[in-house]
Amino acid sequence: MTHRILFVCLGNICRSPSAEAVVRAKAADRGVSLDLDSAGTGDWHIGAPPYAPMQEALRARGYDASGLRARQVSRADFDRFDLIVAMDADNLADLRRLRRDGTGAALRLFTDYAPDAGMDHVPDPYYTRDFDGCLDLVERAADGLLDRL
């Protein structure tokens, strides 16, 4: 069975494309087949590539997100994916409002997969400027997610 997972943040230019790229690479290393995508709750960056400093931080660790383009999450995503993973509580609340009658994909916080990190959200490096710190947490959560599949 191929798991279908969508990663969601606010604008889909930093955290969620990073999660998609990191999980994709780590899953390939483990020989795990996944159907992955990422999206934002907002529409500001639709069609844009991941934020350049985020791409630089990803490349420095051997990940490639250059082919990804931002899109906005839609109601159809709740039927397309088995699991939708939010980067923070605000994203999770937006997803719960968008989901019809609580049906469709399971919703989780990405940090649920890295409980030992002591974080309840993935800080947004667009604002914090801590791209490496973001990736440290993304890598830990990615490993935790893959361990649970």
Sequence and secondary structure as in RCSB ss.txt:
>XXXX:A:sequence
MTHRILFVCLGNICRSPSAEAVVRAKAADRGVSLDLDSAGTGDWHIGAPPYAPMQEALRARGYDASGLRARQVSR
ADFDRFDLIVAMDADNLADLRRLRRDGTGAALRLFTDYAPDAGMDHVPDPYYTRDFDGCLDLVERAADGLLDRL
>XXXX:A:secstr
  EEEEEEESSSSSHHHHHHHHHHHHHHHHT  EEEEEEESS TTTT  S HHHHHHHHHTT   TT    B  T
THHHH SEEEESSHHHHHHHHHHSSTT SSEEEEGGGG GGG  SS   HHHH  HHHHHHHHHHHHHHHHHH 
